[in-house]
């Protein structure tokens, strides 16, 4: 099958990387990138950190421009896929044909209410601008969700001088960082004056037009000037219902990110097995594999997950490779908490599985080698 026109639906880091990878893999035909936002493609991770802290501008998070020979359609969400006709219909009525399709529609913020009524979330640039405007006149912030994003939002709000409470069903951060790192991160949060609350039986939102607080099962209420829901994300698959692909768990792909020989899926919308890996690094790695698979099939290398993510909160700059086991205490390879700079390695049954740097300049390639030496060696 000749791939004259490759259509990329989505305009985030996965989509931009896929367009570049297609050219590098030898595709000389037409490439069209379709994004549902009016903004130029941008990187999301800095929004909860530098952008809201005002240490980074919105211009600084814009991704490098697509090559001149790649067409970019902004503000035109896809609404339907016809696999038989090989066309994607857009909200403005256009029907775009394709020979190869890259689905990179990402995910949206999950809300506690089915319709999200009254909830404030942080997912894109417009969310960041709206949140910035709201807490410019606020004195208190309540964050629902003590995971990765929730704690970053809380840290930024505290940095700006707001009174901050973070509430979750389970102890904050443990699922992402394990007990060892979590103890130090939550201690740093509390030392900064943040209140961390665990409500295992759940909460009820208070407020209709705008959420103003929460009520626990026990009847206790917590209110704030601004309430932010940071309770995960949902893959954007609804537009694929007509093609039978609207699985709410995400799009199941093979080891080369393929749904079919002419369709690949990458980034936050894709899953291998039962899991999605909604991280910046995974989106890039998947895009590079998928581009080659779309053009050359089984000649493409298989996608091998190599988790990498970073966070900035409570004065701690953490970079992590691999998946941290919850109850494993790491080996301190260099530095110390006394120095507030260290390098950690996690092992299970003597086999390294993860590594983390804390406030320490350390090349990602070396951190990955420390986390998964067998994978890097292969």
Number of C-alpha atoms within 10 A of each C-alpha: 8 8 17 13 18 25 24 27 24 27 26 24 22 28 29 24 20 28 25 17 19 23 17 13 15 12 19 13 14 15 22 19 23 23 24 17 18 10 14 19 22 22 16 19 18 19 25 25 21 17 22 21 19 13 9 14 14 17 10 12 19 14 15 11 11 16 12 7 12 17 14 18 18 17 16 19 19 24 17 18 21 15 16 7 9 16 18 21 18 19 13 11 10 12 16 16 16 23 17 23 28 28 24 29 28 26 19 17 18 19 20 16 11 7 9 14 14 17 21 21 23 23 18 18 18 12 14 20 15 13 18 17 11 13 17 10 10 15 15 18 24 27 27 26 25 27 21 21 22 26 28 20 26 29 25 22 25 22 16 15 12 21 19 25 24 24 23 23 15 17 19 25 22 22 17 15 21 18 20 16 21 18 15 13 21 21 15 17 21 14 11 15 14 21 16 19 17 15 15 13 11 15 21 14 21 16 14 10 9 14 21 20 22 22 16 15 13 10 10 9 14 15 18 19 17 22 27 24 21 28 19 17 15 16 24 23 21 15 19 20 13 13 12 12 16 16 15 12 16 23 28 20 18 16 17 27 28 24 18 13 15 20 23 28 32 34 30 25 26 31 21 17 11 9 11 19 17 21 15 20 19 22 25 20 20 25 30 25 24 29 32 23 25 27 21 13 15 13 11 17 14 15 18 13 14 17 20 20 17 17 18 20 22 21 15 17 15 19 22 23 26 22 19 26 20 15 11 13 17 21 12 16 14 12 16 13 11 7 8 12 17 19 24 22 24 23 18 12 6 7 12 18 21 27 28 31 26 24 18 17 12 13 10 15 11 14 23 22 17 23 28 23 16 12 12 13 7 5
